[in-house]
C-alpha cells in the first residue's frame, strides 16, 4: 500500500513496544509517523508539528486518550482521529466512535492501517 509521504500520523500509546510497532507499520506504508507514549509527549510533539491523523489508545495509564484526541483535534494539531484500544467499556467505545473509528487491540494492526487510510482519505476530500 503506498500513500503520500507528506501525510503525518501521530501514534499515542503508553505501551512503548506497541507504539513503536505501529509507527514502523505506518512508515512502511508510506506515512510520516511519530510516536508518543504519554499525554505530555504527545502535547510536546504536536507543538512542533501538526498531524493529518492521530492513532490514540483510550486508556493512557492514568490519562484519558479520548480527551487528548478531542483537545488536539479542537486545537487543530491533529486533523482526524482513530482509536486503537483494549477497553471493554461500551461507553468508551461510543465516545470514541463520535470522534473517529474504533479498532480493538484484539484485531490485527492492519485494521489500524485501514482505518488511517480511510480517515485520511475522507479528510482530504473535505474542504
C-alpha positions as CSV (number, residue, x, y, z in Angstrom):
1,X,0.0,0.0,0.0
2,X,1.5,3.3,-1.0
3,X,0.5,6.8,0.3
4,X,1.6,10.4,0.0
5,X,4.7,10.7,2.1
6,X,3.6,14.1,3.2
7,X,0.8,12.6,5.4
8,X,1.8,12.9,9.0
9,X,0.4,10.4,11.6
10,X,0.9,10.6,15.4
11,X,0.6,7.4,17.4
12,X,-0.1,7.8,21.1
13,X,0.0,4.6,23.2
14,X,1.5,4.1,26.7
15,X,2.9,0.7,25.6
16,X,6.3,1.7,24.1
17,X,6.6,-1.6,22.1
18,X,3.2,-1.3,20.6
19,X,3.7,2.4,19.9
20,X,7.0,1.7,18.1
21,X,5.5,-1.1,16.1
22,X,2.6,1.0,14.9
23,X,5.0,3.8,13.9
24,X,7.1,1.3,11.9
25,X,3.9,-0.1,10.2
26,X,2.8,3.3,9.2
27,X,6.3,4.4,8.0
28,X,6.4,1.1,5.9
29,X,3.0,2.1,4.4
30,X,4.5,5.4,3.3
31,X,3.3,7.8,6.1
32,X,5.5,10.1,8.1
33,X,4.7,8.7,11.5
34,X,5.9,9.7,15.0
35,X,5.1,8.1,18.4
36,X,4.4,9.4,21.9
37,X,4.0,7.2,25.0
38,X,2.3,9.8,27.2
39,X,0.0,12.8,27.1
40,X,2.9,15.1,27.8
41,X,5.0,13.7,25.0
42,X,2.0,13.9,22.6
43,X,1.4,17.6,23.5
44,X,5.1,18.4,23.1
45,X,5.2,16.6,19.7
46,X,2.1,18.5,18.4
47,X,3.6,21.8,19.5
48,X,6.3,21.4,16.8
49,X,4.2,19.8,14.1
50,X,0.6,19.2,13.0
51,X,-0.7,15.8,12.0
52,X,-3.2,14.6,9.5
53,X,-4.3,11.7,11.8
54,X,-3.7,10.6,15.3
55,X,-4.0,7.0,16.4
56,X,-4.9,7.1,20.1
57,X,-5.1,4.5,22.9
58,X,-8.1,5.3,25.0
59,X,-6.5,4.4,28.3
60,X,-3.1,6.1,28.6
61,X,-2.1,5.0,32.0
62,X,-4.0,7.3,34.3
63,X,-4.8,9.7,31.4
64,X,-7.7,9.8,29.0
65,X,-6.8,9.3,25.4
66,X,-10.3,10.4,24.3
67,X,-9.9,13.7,26.0
68,X,-6.4,14.1,24.5
69,X,-7.7,13.4,21.0
70,X,-10.6,15.8,21.4
71,X,-8.3,18.5,22.6
72,X,-5.7,18.0,19.8
73,X,-8.5,18.0,17.1
74,X,-10.2,21.0,18.5
75,X,-6.9,22.9,18.6
76,X,-6.1,21.9,15.0
77,X,-2.9,20.0,16.0
78,X,-4.4,16.7,14.7
79,X,-7.0,16.7,11.9
80,X,-8.6,13.3,12.4
81,X,-8.5,10.5,15.0
82,X,-8.5,6.7,15.1
83,X,-8.7,4.8,18.4
84,X,-6.9,1.6,19.0
85,X,-7.7,0.3,22.4
86,X,-8.3,-2.8,24.6
87,X,-11.1,-1.1,26.5
88,X,-14.1,-3.2,27.2
89,X,-16.2,-0.3,28.4
90,X,-19.0,0.3,25.9
91,X,-19.2,3.9,26.9
92,X,-15.6,4.5,25.9
93,X,-16.3,2.9,22.5
94,X,-19.4,5.0,21.9
95,X,-17.4,8.2,22.9
96,X,-14.5,7.1,20.6
97,X,-16.8,6.5,17.6
98,X,-18.1,10.1,17.9
99,X,-14.6,11.3,17.2
100,X,-13.3,8.6,14.8
101,X,-13.2,4.9,14.1
102,X,-12.5,2.4,17.0
103,X,-10.3,-0.6,16.4
104,X,-10.0,-3.2,19.1
105,X,-6.4,-4.2,20.1
106,X,-7.6,-7.8,19.6
107,X,-7.8,-7.0,15.9
108,X,-4.8,-7.1,13.6
109,X,-2.7,-3.9,13.4
110,X,-3.5,-3.9,9.7
111,X,-7.0,-2.9,10.7
112,X,-5.5,0.2,12.2
113,X,-3.7,0.9,8.9
114,X,-7.0,0.5,7.1
115,X,-8.7,3.0,9.4
116,X,-5.9,5.5,9.0
117,X,-6.2,5.2,5.2
118,X,-10.0,5.7,5.4
119,X,-10.0,8.8,7.7
120,X,-7.1,10.5,5.9
121,X,-8.7,9.9,2.6
122,X,-12.0,11.3,3.9
123,X,-10.4,14.3,5.5
124,X,-8.6,15.2,2.3
125,X,-11.9,15.3,0.4
126,X,-13.3,17.8,2.8
127,X,-12.6,21.5,2.2
